[in-house]
Amino acid sequence: MNLKRSLVALGMAAGVALGAAAVAPAASAAPAGCASGGLCVYWNTGWTGSVQTVYQDNYDLTGYANFNNALHGSAWNNGNSCNVVLWKATGYQGTGWRLDRGTGFYDIGDNLSTIGSNKWCTY
């Protein structure tokens, strides 16, 4: 009986482990050209065109063409472990737009026509 009970327990443990693996969320694949660990902003909608990437908190992104002219571009958070907040103004001022790790903005609209600064791991 002990052997039978052990086999049943082992089968249940394996079933729980497989069940957990089946429901674990899969990471979204980054668009082409978006390097690992970076916040990528593309010139065009849909993660196309030239891409510029930053990897840390940035107080002033106005020197980057894609960030400074973000309207109808696109963005992707390919960070290694953090979400990121994008601000329209430099210095982390005004409203911040959250961008979860492994997600992106397909078409950056009027509300975020420029990305003046970014900060990682803020929420």
Secondary structure, DSSP 8 states (H G I E B T S, - for coil): -HHHHHHHHHHHHHHHHHHHHHHS-------TT--TT-EEEEEETTTEEEEEEE-S-BS--TTSHHHHT-TT-EEEE--SS--EEEESSGGG-S-EEEE-TT-EESS--GGGS---EEEES--
